[in-house]
Amino acid sequence: MSKLSHFDASGQAHMVDIANKKTTKRTAIAIGSIIMSIEAFQLLEFNASHKGDVLGIARIAAIQGTKMTSSIIPLCHPLSLSHVHVDFYKNEENLSLQIEVTTETVGATGVEMEALMGVSSGLLTVYDMLKAVDKRMTIQNIHLVKKQGGKSGDFSF
């Protein structure tokens, strides 16, 4: 079983020491989705929410979420992100919206948590903006799809 890096030899939680880690370009991609009613999906599809541009605001929330990760996840290092990209994919057949967030940095630690936080923030914002017509929306399947760079190497889901 591999050692968890956020615990010291005595089992106490600590922030990982990255001082001697190699600085490399690191990229992560995460996705997640929200399933909604036909009424909510139509508001999204036709940009008709009384709260405004749902996807535009969710995009900004996703980007902001990536930047706030270390303030919310206690042992994450504050990172200088070099790029964040957000895409949305609507699926009329199953009344869902998928969000994909790509994060990049050049540094000594990865950007997986930032990508995951961006997805979560974006989806929660969609929920917030459409909840007046559908409180049963379901956020699901948030996960890391791919990461590149760093000591542990590349990963694909």
N, C-alpha and C positions, 0 to 999 in steps of 0.2 A: 504494500500500500504506500502511495507516495505521501510525502510530508506536506501538510498544508502550510503555506508560507506566511499566513497571517497570525501564527501562534509561535511564541518563543519556546525554548527548551523546557520551561516549566509550565507550559500550557496557557500562558497569558496572551491575550490579544495584543498585537502591536502592528505598527505600520512597517511594511517591508522596507529594508534599507536598499535603496537603488543607487547609492553613490558610486559604486564600482561597476554598475551595469553599462554595457556598451550602448551608445546612442545610435539608434537606427530609425529608418522610416518605418512607421507602424500604421496599419490600416485595419479597420474592423467594419463589418457590415452586419446589421441586425434587422430583423423584421418582426412584425406582429400584425394582428388584424382585429377589427371590430365588426361584429354582426349586428344588424339593426332591422327594424321594421321597414316595410315598404314606404311608409310615410316619411320616416327619417331619411331613407335612402334617396327618395325623390327630392327632398329639401337639399340634400348634399349634391345630387346630380344636377339640379337646376340652379344651384347657388341661391336658394330662396329662404335661407334661415333669417329670421328677424334679428339675429345677433350679428349678422355680417358674413363675410367670406370665411366659411368654416375651414377650408383647406389652407387658405393663406395664413390664417391665425394659427392653425395647427402646425404649419411649417415653422413659423417663428417660435412657437412653444417647443417644438422638437429641437431646434437649434439652441434655444435658451437652456433646455434640459441638459444637453451635452455639456454646456459650459458650467452648469451648476452641480455636476455629478459629485465632486469632492465635498461639497457642502451638505449633501444628502446621504451619501454612502460613507460611513465614518472612516474607514481605513484606505480610501482611495486617495492617491496623490493628486494635487491640483496640476492640471496639464495645460500646456499651451497648444491648443488645437491649431493646426495649419489649414484644415479644411473640414467642412461639414456639408454633406449633400443629403437632401430629403426628397424622396419620391413617393407618390401615392398611386395605388392601383385599385380602381373600382371594379367590383364584380357584381353585375346586375343579377346574375343567375342565383347566387346565394346571398344577395343583399349585404355584401361586406365591403369593407375598405381595408386594404393592406397598406402599411407604411413601411418604407425601407430607409434606414439611416446609415450613411457611410461617414465614418470619422477618420481623420488622419492627423498624425503628429510626427515630429522627429524628436525622439526622446529616449529615455531609459526605461520606460514602462509603457504597457499597451493601452489601447483605447477601446477595449471591449465594453467596459462598463459605461463609457460615454455613449456609445452607439445604442446600447440597451436602454439607457436613461432617456435618450432622444426619442426612441420608439414609444416608451411608456408615456412620456410627457405629451407627445403628439396625439396618441390615442386617447388619453384622458381629456385632452382639450376638445377632441371631437365629441366625446361623451358629454362634456360640460355644455357644449354649444347646441347639442341636439336633444338633451335630456327632457326638455319641455314636451316633446312629442313621443319620446320613447325611453323610459327608465329601465327597460329590460335589455338594453344593448349589452352585448357580451364582448369583453376584451379577451383575446386568447392568443395562444401560441407565440408569445414573445420569446425570441431566441436568437442567439448568435448564429449567423450563417457562414461567416468567413472571417478569418484574421490572418494577417501577414506581418512578418517581422518579429524581431525579438528572440530571446534565448530559447523559448519553447517551440519556435518554428511556426510553420503555417498550419492552419486548421480549416477544414470545410465540413459543414454539417451533413 
